[in-house]
Amino acid sequence: MAEHFGTEQRLAPQGELLRRAMRWLDERRREGVELPRGRLVEEAAVRFNLTPWEEEFLLQSWARDT
């Protein structure tokens, strides 16, 4: 997913990186990735350069969703 790095990432509209991260997380779960959800959120935060607030949002909403 190299398209999430570099210039495109800086030019993404507000909230777009968070939406992309959520899609990526949902894809990992559908693929059967067996990592804990908290670990997947950490990986998404780095991959999509999320702010601490956005990472916490994912931890509070997506990671706890069963």
HTML snippet that shows the backbone in 3Dmol.js (N, CA, C, O; Angstrom):
<script src="https://3Dmol.org/build/3Dmol-min.js"></script>
<div id="view" style="width:600px;height:400px;position:relative"></div>
<script>
const pdb = `
ATOM      1  N   MET A   1       0.817  -1.177   0.000  1.00  0.00           N
ATOM      2  CA  MET A   1       0.000   0.000   0.000  1.00  0.00           C
ATOM      3  C   MET A   1       0.869   1.251   0.000  1.00  0.00           C
ATOM      4  O   MET A   1       0.690   2.152   0.819  1.00  0.00           O
ATOM      5  N   ALA A   2       1.774   1.285  -0.897  1.00  0.00           N
ATOM      6  CA  ALA A   2       2.698   2.405  -0.965  1.00  0.00           C
ATOM      7  C   ALA A   2       2.000   3.715  -1.278  1.00  0.00           C
ATOM      8  O   ALA A   2       2.558   4.783  -1.024  1.00  0.00           O
ATOM      9  N   GLU A   3       0.771   3.658  -1.832  1.00  0.00           N
ATOM     10  CA  GLU A   3       0.092   4.892  -2.179  1.00  0.00           C
ATOM     11  C   GLU A   3      -0.241   5.733  -0.964  1.00  0.00           C
ATOM     12  O   GLU A   3      -0.612   6.899  -1.108  1.00  0.00           O
ATOM     13  N   HIS A   4      -0.119   5.169   0.238  1.00  0.00           N
ATOM     14  CA  HIS A   4      -0.444   5.907   1.446  1.00  0.00           C
ATOM     15  C   HIS A   4       0.752   6.671   2.002  1.00  0.00           C
ATOM     16  O   HIS A   4       0.642   7.320   3.042  1.00  0.00           O
ATOM     17  N   PHE A   5       1.868   6.601   1.335  1.00  0.00           N
ATOM     18  CA  PHE A   5       3.052   7.294   1.796  1.00  0.00           C
ATOM     19  C   PHE A   5       3.382   8.422   0.833  1.00  0.00           C
ATOM     20  O   PHE A   5       2.962   8.411  -0.325  1.00  0.00           O
ATOM     21  N   GLY A   6       4.124   9.378   1.316  1.00  0.00           N
ATOM     22  CA  GLY A   6       4.602  10.435   0.449  1.00  0.00           C
ATOM     23  C   GLY A   6       3.610  11.560   0.266  1.00  0.00           C
ATOM     24  O   GLY A   6       2.819  11.854   1.162  1.00  0.00           O
ATOM     25  N   THR A   7       3.652  12.197  -0.905  1.00  0.00           N
ATOM     26  CA  THR A   7       2.889  13.397  -1.184  1.00  0.00           C
ATOM     27  C   THR A   7       1.392  13.186  -1.056  1.00  0.00           C
ATOM     28  O   THR A   7       0.704  14.034  -0.487  1.00  0.00           O
ATOM     29  N   GLU A   8       0.871  12.092  -1.563  1.00  0.00           N
ATOM     30  CA  GLU A   8      -0.574  11.856  -1.515  1.00  0.00           C
ATOM     31  C   GLU A   8      -1.085  11.922  -0.084  1.00  0.00           C
ATOM     32  O   GLU A   8      -2.165  12.453   0.173  1.00  0.00           O
ATOM     33  N   GLN A   9      -0.311  11.386   0.840  1.00  0.00           N
ATOM     34  CA  GLN A   9      -0.724  11.380   2.239  1.00  0.00           C
ATOM     35  C   GLN A   9      -0.858  12.798   2.761  1.00  0.00           C
ATOM     36  O   GLN A   9      -1.807  13.088   3.489  1.00  0.00           O
ATOM     37  N   ARG A  10       0.039  13.671   2.422  1.00  0.00           N
ATOM     38  CA  ARG A  10      -0.015  15.049   2.899  1.00  0.00           C
ATOM     39  C   ARG A  10      -1.175  15.818   2.266  1.00  0.00           C
ATOM     40  O   ARG A  10      -1.678  16.777   2.852  1.00  0.00           O
ATOM     41  N   LEU A  11      -1.596  15.405   1.086  1.00  0.00           N
ATOM     42  CA  LEU A  11      -2.645  16.114   0.370  1.00  0.00           C
ATOM     43  C   LEU A  11      -4.034  15.544   0.630  1.00  0.00           C
ATOM     44  O   LEU A  11      -5.019  16.075   0.117  1.00  0.00           O
ATOM     45  N   ALA A  12      -4.135  14.480   1.410  1.00  0.00           N
ATOM     46  CA  ALA A  12      -5.430  13.858   1.670  1.00  0.00           C
ATOM     47  C   ALA A  12      -6.333  14.820   2.437  1.00  0.00           C
ATOM     48  O   ALA A  12      -5.885  15.518   3.347  1.00  0.00           O
ATOM     49  N   PRO A  13      -7.614  14.846   2.055  1.00  0.00           N
ATOM     50  CA  PRO A  13      -8.557  15.693   2.796  1.00  0.00           C
ATOM     51  C   PRO A  13      -8.654  15.255   4.250  1.00  0.00           C
ATOM     52  O   PRO A  13      -8.384  14.100   4.580  1.00  0.00           O
ATOM     53  N   GLN A  14      -9.039  16.180   5.109  1.00  0.00           N
ATOM     54  CA  GLN A  14      -9.148  15.882   6.528  1.00  0.00           C
ATOM     55  C   GLN A  14     -10.061  14.674   6.734  1.00  0.00           C
ATOM     56  O   GLN A  14     -11.162  14.611   6.186  1.00  0.00           O
ATOM     57  N   GLY A  15      -9.593  13.733   7.519  1.00  0.00           N
ATOM     58  CA  GLY A  15     -10.363  12.538   7.815  1.00  0.00           C
ATOM     59  C   GLY A  15     -10.167  11.401   6.829  1.00  0.00           C
ATOM     60  O   GLY A  15     -10.542  10.266   7.121  1.00  0.00           O
ATOM     61  N   GLU A  16      -9.591  11.678   5.674  1.00  0.00           N
ATOM     62  CA  GLU A  16      -9.433  10.644   4.644  1.00  0.00           C
ATOM     63  C   GLU A  16      -8.486   9.540   5.099  1.00  0.00           C
ATOM     64  O   GLU A  16      -8.744   8.363   4.847  1.00  0.00           O
ATOM     65  N   LEU A  17      -7.396   9.902   5.763  1.00  0.00           N
ATOM     66  CA  LEU A  17      -6.462   8.881   6.222  1.00  0.00           C
ATOM     67  C   LEU A  17      -7.105   7.975   7.262  1.00  0.00           C
ATOM     68  O   LEU A  17      -6.836   6.774   7.285  1.00  0.00           O
ATOM     69  N   LEU A  18      -7.939   8.526   8.111  1.00  0.00           N
ATOM     70  CA  LEU A  18      -8.659   7.723   9.091  1.00  0.00           C
ATOM     71  C   LEU A  18      -9.618   6.768   8.390  1.00  0.00           C
ATOM     72  O   LEU A  18      -9.720   5.602   8.773  1.00  0.00           O
ATOM     73  N   ARG A  19     -10.322   7.249   7.368  1.00  0.00           N
ATOM     74  CA  ARG A  19     -11.225   6.375   6.609  1.00  0.00           C
ATOM     75  C   ARG A  19     -10.450   5.257   5.930  1.00  0.00           C
ATOM     76  O   ARG A  19     -10.886   4.106   5.932  1.00  0.00           O
ATOM     77  N   ARG A  20      -9.306   5.589   5.352  1.00  0.00           N
ATOM     78  CA  ARG A  20      -8.477   4.562   4.709  1.00  0.00           C
ATOM     79  C   ARG A  20      -7.991   3.543   5.728  1.00  0.00           C
ATOM     80  O   ARG A  20      -7.964   2.344   5.451  1.00  0.00           O
ATOM     81  N   ALA A  21      -7.608   4.018   6.899  1.00  0.00           N
ATOM     82  CA  ALA A  21      -7.144   3.110   7.953  1.00  0.00           C
ATOM     83  C   ALA A  21      -8.266   2.168   8.377  1.00  0.00           C
ATOM     84  O   ALA A  21      -8.031   0.978   8.583  1.00  0.00           O
ATOM     85  N   MET A  22      -9.473   2.688   8.509  1.00  0.00           N
ATOM     86  CA  MET A  22     -10.606   1.849   8.896  1.00  0.00           C
ATOM     87  C   MET A  22     -10.899   0.796   7.828  1.00  0.00           C
ATOM     88  O   MET A  22     -11.188  -0.356   8.154  1.00  0.00           O
ATOM     89  N   ARG A  23     -10.825   1.184   6.563  1.00  0.00           N
ATOM     90  CA  ARG A  23     -11.018   0.206   5.481  1.00  0.00           C
ATOM     91  C   ARG A  23      -9.946  -0.867   5.538  1.00  0.00           C
ATOM     92  O   ARG A  23     -10.236  -2.056   5.402  1.00  0.00           O
ATOM     93  N   TRP A  24      -8.696  -0.438   5.743  1.00  0.00           N
ATOM     94  CA  TRP A  24      -7.583  -1.371   5.818  1.00  0.00           C
ATOM     95  C   TRP A  24      -7.779  -2.338   6.980  1.00  0.00           C
ATOM     96  O   TRP A  24      -7.551  -3.538   6.826  1.00  0.00           O
ATOM     97  N   LEU A  25      -8.198  -1.837   8.137  1.00  0.00           N
ATOM     98  CA  LEU A  25      -8.440  -2.692   9.296  1.00  0.00           C
ATOM     99  C   LEU A  25      -9.546  -3.704   9.006  1.00  0.00           C
ATOM    100  O   LEU A  25      -9.411  -4.882   9.334  1.00  0.00           O
ATOM    101  N   ASP A  26     -10.624  -3.254   8.400  1.00  0.00           N
ATOM    102  CA  ASP A  26     -11.714  -4.169   8.065  1.00  0.00           C
ATOM    103  C   ASP A  26     -11.260  -5.246   7.082  1.00  0.00           C
ATOM    104  O   ASP A  26     -11.660  -6.404   7.194  1.00  0.00           O
ATOM    105  N   GLU A  27     -10.421  -4.857   6.116  1.00  0.00           N
ATOM    106  CA  GLU A  27      -9.888  -5.837   5.163  1.00  0.00           C
ATOM    107  C   GLU A  27      -9.033  -6.881   5.872  1.00  0.00           C
ATOM    108  O   GLU A  27      -9.127  -8.068   5.562  1.00  0.00           O
ATOM    109  N   ARG A  28      -8.194  -6.450   6.826  1.00  0.00           N
ATOM    110  CA  ARG A  28      -7.354  -7.408   7.560  1.00  0.00           C
ATOM    111  C   ARG A  28      -8.223  -8.426   8.289  1.00  0.00           C
ATOM    112  O   ARG A  28      -7.921  -9.620   8.274  1.00  0.00           O
ATOM    113  N   ARG A  29      -9.292  -7.970   8.921  1.00  0.00           N
ATOM    114  CA  ARG A  29     -10.164  -8.888   9.653  1.00  0.00           C
ATOM    115  C   ARG A  29     -10.879  -9.839   8.701  1.00  0.00           C
ATOM    116  O   ARG A  29     -11.018 -11.023   9.007  1.00  0.00           O
ATOM    117  N   ARG A  30     -11.339  -9.338   7.543  1.00  0.00           N
ATOM    118  CA  ARG A  30     -12.001 -10.213   6.565  1.00  0.00           C
ATOM    119  C   ARG A  30     -11.038 -11.252   6.015  1.00  0.00           C
ATOM    120  O   ARG A  30     -11.439 -12.370   5.693  1.00  0.00           O
ATOM    121  N   GLU A  31      -9.760 -10.879   5.905  1.00  0.00           N
ATOM    122  CA  GLU A  31      -8.739 -11.807   5.420  1.00  0.00           C
ATOM    123  C   GLU A  31      -8.371 -12.844   6.473  1.00  0.00           C
ATOM    124  O   GLU A  31      -7.637 -13.790   6.186  1.00  0.00           O
ATOM    125  N   GLY A  32      -8.874 -12.672   7.679  1.00  0.00           N
ATOM    126  CA  GLY A  32      -8.603 -13.632   8.736  1.00  0.00           C
ATOM    127  C   GLY A  32      -7.301 -13.400   9.475  1.00  0.00           C
ATOM    128  O   GLY A  32      -6.791 -14.313  10.124  1.00  0.00           O
ATOM    129  N   VAL A  33      -6.754 -12.197   9.392  1.00  0.00           N
ATOM    130  CA  VAL A  33      -5.529 -11.881  10.129  1.00  0.00           C
ATOM    131  C   VAL A  33      -5.817 -12.071  11.613  1.00  0.00           C
ATOM    132  O   VAL A  33      -6.769 -11.499  12.143  1.00  0.00           O
ATOM    133  N   GLU A  34      -5.004 -12.862  12.275  1.00  0.00           N
ATOM    134  CA  GLU A  34      -5.272 -13.255  13.656  1.00  0.00           C
ATOM    135  C   GLU A  34      -4.512 -12.437  14.701  1.00  0.00           C
ATOM    136  O   GLU A  34      -4.290 -12.917  15.812  1.00  0.00           O
ATOM    137  N   LEU A  35      -4.117 -11.233  14.367  1.00  0.00           N
ATOM    138  CA  LEU A  35      -3.477 -10.362  15.351  1.00  0.00           C
ATOM    139  C   LEU A  35      -4.548  -9.738  16.232  1.00  0.00           C
ATOM    140  O   LEU A  35      -5.676  -9.538  15.780  1.00  0.00           O
ATOM    141  N   PRO A  36      -4.216  -9.429  17.477  1.00  0.00           N
ATOM    142  CA  PRO A  36      -5.180  -8.712  18.321  1.00  0.00           C
ATOM    143  C   PRO A  36      -5.550  -7.378  17.673  1.00  0.00           C
ATOM    144  O   PRO A  36      -4.725  -6.738  17.021  1.00  0.00           O
ATOM    145  N   ARG A  37      -6.790  -6.979  17.865  1.00  0.00           N
ATOM    146  CA  ARG A  37      -7.259  -5.742  17.235  1.00  0.00           C
ATOM    147  C   ARG A  37      -6.439  -4.528  17.650  1.00  0.00           C
ATOM    148  O   ARG A  37      -6.204  -3.638  16.833  1.00  0.00           O
ATOM    149  N   GLY A  38      -6.003  -4.477  18.896  1.00  0.00           N
ATOM    150  CA  GLY A  38      -5.170  -3.360  19.349  1.00  0.00           C
ATOM    151  C   GLY A  38      -3.873  -3.283  18.570  1.00  0.00           C
ATOM    152  O   GLY A  38      -3.415  -2.193  18.228  1.00  0.00           O
ATOM    153  N   ARG A  39      -3.280  -4.430  18.287  1.00  0.00           N
ATOM    154  CA  ARG A  39      -2.023  -4.472  17.508  1.00  0.00           C
ATOM    155  C   ARG A  39      -2.268  -4.013  16.075  1.00  0.00           C
ATOM    156  O   ARG A  39      -1.442  -3.301  15.503  1.00  0.00           O
ATOM    157  N   LEU A  40      -3.397  -4.415  15.493  1.00  0.00           N
ATOM    158  CA  LEU A  40      -3.726  -3.967  14.141  1.00  0.00           C
ATOM    159  C   LEU A  40      -3.923  -2.451  14.101  1.00  0.00           C
ATOM    160  O   LEU A  40      -3.531  -1.800  13.133  1.00  0.00           O
ATOM    161  N   VAL A  41      -4.522  -1.897  15.135  1.00  0.00           N
ATOM    162  CA  VAL A  41      -4.708  -0.438  15.194  1.00  0.00           C
ATOM    163  C   VAL A  41      -3.352   0.249  15.259  1.00  0.00           C
ATOM    164  O   VAL A  41      -3.138   1.256  14.583  1.00  0.00           O
ATOM    165  N   GLU A  42      -2.439  -0.276  16.055  1.00  0.00           N
ATOM    166  CA  GLU A  42      -1.087   0.306  16.117  1.00  0.00           C
ATOM    167  C   GLU A  42      -0.430   0.298  14.747  1.00  0.00           C
ATOM    168  O   GLU A  42       0.185   1.284  14.342  1.00  0.00           O
ATOM    169  N   GLU A  43      -0.560  -0.819  14.030  1.00  0.00           N
ATOM    170  CA  GLU A  43       0.030  -0.923  12.701  1.00  0.00           C
ATOM    171  C   GLU A  43      -0.625   0.080  11.738  1.00  0.00           C
ATOM    172  O   GLU A  43       0.061   0.717  10.939  1.00  0.00           O
ATOM    173  N   ALA A  44      -1.944   0.212  11.820  1.00  0.00           N
ATOM    174  CA  ALA A  44      -2.650   1.171  10.963  1.00  0.00           C
ATOM    175  C   ALA A  44      -2.213   2.600  11.264  1.00  0.00           C
ATOM    176  O   ALA A  44      -2.065   3.410  10.349  1.00  0.00           O
ATOM    177  N   ALA A  45      -2.006   2.914  12.541  1.00  0.00           N
ATOM    178  CA  ALA A  45      -1.596   4.264  12.925  1.00  0.00           C
ATOM    179  C   ALA A  45      -0.263   4.633  12.282  1.00  0.00           C
ATOM    180  O   ALA A  45      -0.077   5.763  11.829  1.00  0.00           O
ATOM    181  N   VAL A  46       0.649   3.692  12.246  1.00  0.00           N
ATOM    182  CA  VAL A  46       1.952   3.948  11.620  1.00  0.00           C
ATOM    183  C   VAL A  46       1.807   3.991  10.103  1.00  0.00           C
ATOM    184  O   VAL A  46       2.316   4.902   9.449  1.00  0.00           O
ATOM    185  N   ARG A  47       1.114   3.006   9.549  1.00  0.00           N
ATOM    186  CA  ARG A  47       0.959   2.892   8.096  1.00  0.00           C
ATOM    187  C   ARG A  47       0.301   4.130   7.493  1.00  0.00           C
ATOM    188  O   ARG A  47       0.689   4.572   6.411  1.00  0.00           O
ATOM    189  N   PHE A  48      -0.692   4.693   8.185  1.00  0.00           N
ATOM    190  CA  PHE A  48      -1.449   5.819   7.650  1.00  0.00           C
ATOM    191  C   PHE A  48      -1.110   7.144   8.327  1.00  0.00           C
ATOM    192  O   PHE A  48      -1.786   8.150   8.108  1.00  0.00           O
ATOM    193  N   ASN A  49      -0.058   7.141   9.152  1.00  0.00           N
ATOM    194  CA  ASN A  49       0.420   8.365   9.800  1.00  0.00           C
ATOM    195  C   ASN A  49      -0.717   9.076  10.552  1.00  0.00           C
ATOM    196  O   ASN A  49      -0.927  10.279  10.395  1.00  0.00           O
ATOM    197  N   LEU A  50      -1.435   8.309  11.361  1.00  0.00           N
ATOM    198  CA  LEU A  50      -2.553   8.875  12.103  1.00  0.00           C
ATOM    199  C   LEU A  50      -2.062   9.673  13.302  1.00  0.00           C
ATOM    200  O   LEU A  50      -0.982   9.426  13.839  1.00  0.00           O
ATOM    201  N   THR A  51      -2.869  10.619  13.700  1.00  0.00           N
ATOM    202  CA  THR A  51      -2.560  11.389  14.897  1.00  0.00           C
ATOM    203  C   THR A  51      -2.854  10.525  16.129  1.00  0.00           C
ATOM    204  O   THR A  51      -3.575   9.533  16.027  1.00  0.00           O
ATOM    205  N   PRO A  52      -2.309  10.890  17.276  1.00  0.00           N
ATOM    206  CA  PRO A  52      -2.641  10.145  18.493  1.00  0.00           C
ATOM    207  C   PRO A  52      -4.149  10.119  18.755  1.00  0.00           C
ATOM    208  O   PRO A  52      -4.678   9.110  19.220  1.00  0.00           O
ATOM    209  N   TRP A  53      -4.836  11.211  18.463  1.00  0.00           N
ATOM    210  CA  TRP A  53      -6.286  11.258  18.647  1.00  0.00           C
ATOM    211  C   TRP A  53      -6.976  10.237  17.746  1.00  0.00           C
ATOM    212  O   TRP A  53      -7.881   9.531  18.191  1.00  0.00           O
ATOM    213  N   GLU A  54      -6.556  10.156  16.486  1.00  0.00           N
ATOM    214  CA  GLU A  54      -7.166   9.203  15.556  1.00  0.00           C
ATOM    215  C   GLU A  54      -6.895   7.767  15.983  1.00  0.00           C
ATOM    216  O   GLU A  54      -7.774   6.911  15.886  1.00  0.00           O
ATOM    217  N   GLU A  55      -5.676   7.501  16.459  1.00  0.00           N
ATOM    218  CA  GLU A  55      -5.362   6.158  16.947  1.00  0.00           C
ATOM    219  C   GLU A  55      -6.235   5.807  18.151  1.00  0.00           C
ATOM    220  O   GLU A  55      -6.755   4.695  18.244  1.00  0.00           O
ATOM    221  N   GLU A  56      -6.391   6.746  19.059  1.00  0.00           N
ATOM    222  CA  GLU A  56      -7.235   6.502  20.225  1.00  0.00           C
ATOM    223  C   GLU A  56      -8.691   6.269  19.821  1.00  0.00           C
ATOM    224  O   GLU A  56      -9.371   5.422  20.399  1.00  0.00           O
ATOM    225  N   PHE A  57      -9.162   7.018  18.835  1.00  0.00           N
ATOM    226  CA  PHE A  57     -10.506   6.807  18.320  1.00  0.00           C
ATOM    227  C   PHE A  57     -10.681   5.375  17.824  1.00  0.00           C
ATOM    228  O   PHE A  57     -11.679   4.725  18.135  1.00  0.00           O
ATOM    229  N   LEU A  58      -9.719   4.887  17.057  1.00  0.00           N
ATOM    230  CA  LEU A  58      -9.790   3.518  16.563  1.00  0.00           C
ATOM    231  C   LEU A  58      -9.742   2.504  17.700  1.00  0.00           C
ATOM    232  O   LEU A  58     -10.456   1.501  17.678  1.00  0.00           O
ATOM    233  N   LEU A  59      -8.904   2.770  18.684  1.00  0.00           N
ATOM    234  CA  LEU A  59      -8.832   1.858  19.827  1.00  0.00           C
ATOM    235  C   LEU A  59     -10.159   1.825  20.572  1.00  0.00           C
ATOM    236  O   LEU A  59     -10.600   0.762  21.009  1.00  0.00           O
ATOM    237  N   GLN A  60     -10.796   2.978  20.720  1.00  0.00           N
ATOM    238  CA  GLN A  60     -12.050   3.049  21.467  1.00  0.00           C
ATOM    239  C   GLN A  60     -13.231   2.493  20.667  1.00  0.00           C
ATOM    240  O   GLN A  60     -14.166   1.949  21.255  1.00  0.00           O
ATOM    241  N   SER A  61     -13.204   2.618  19.361  1.00  0.00           N
ATOM    242  CA  SER A  61     -14.362   2.183  18.572  1.00  0.00           C
ATOM    243  C   SER A  61     -14.108   0.859  17.847  1.00  0.00           C
ATOM    244  O   SER A  61     -14.805  -0.125  18.095  1.00  0.00           O
ATOM    245  N   TRP A  62     -13.152   0.829  16.984  1.00  0.00           N
ATOM    246  CA  TRP A  62     -12.935  -0.366  16.154  1.00  0.00           C
ATOM    247  C   TRP A  62     -12.351  -1.535  16.936  1.00  0.00           C
ATOM    248  O   TRP A  62     -12.821  -2.664  16.795  1.00  0.00           O
ATOM    249  N   ALA A  63     -11.344  -1.287  17.751  1.00  0.00           N
ATOM    250  CA  ALA A  63     -10.652  -2.384  18.437  1.00  0.00           C
ATOM    251  C   ALA A  63     -11.551  -3.068  19.448  1.00  0.00           C
ATOM    252  O   ALA A  63     -11.365  -4.255  19.718  1.00  0.00           O
ATOM    253  N   ARG A  64     -12.502  -2.378  20.006  1.00  0.00           N
ATOM    254  CA  ARG A  64     -13.383  -2.970  21.014  1.00  0.00           C
ATOM    255  C   ARG A  64     -14.650  -3.542  20.403  1.00  0.00           C
ATOM    256  O   ARG A  64     -15.418  -4.218  21.088  1.00  0.00           O
ATOM    257  N   ASP A  65     -14.879  -3.277  19.118  1.00  0.00           N
ATOM    258  CA  ASP A  65     -16.049  -3.809  18.432  1.00  0.00           C
ATOM    259  C   ASP A  65     -15.837  -5.302  18.200  1.00  0.00           C
ATOM    260  O   ASP A  65     -14.813  -5.708  17.650  1.00  0.00           O
ATOM    261  N   THR A  66     -16.776  -6.094  18.608  1.00  0.00           N
ATOM    262  CA  THR A  66     -16.607  -7.547  18.441  1.00  0.00           C
ATOM    263  C   THR A  66     -17.430  -8.108  17.346  1.00  0.00           C
ATOM    264  O   THR A  66     -17.386  -9.313  17.097  1.00  0.00           O
TER     265      THR A  66
END
`;
const viewer = $3Dmol.createViewer("view");
viewer.addModel(pdb, "pdb");
viewer.setStyle({}, {cartoon: {color: "spectrum"}});
viewer.zoomTo();
viewer.render();
</script>
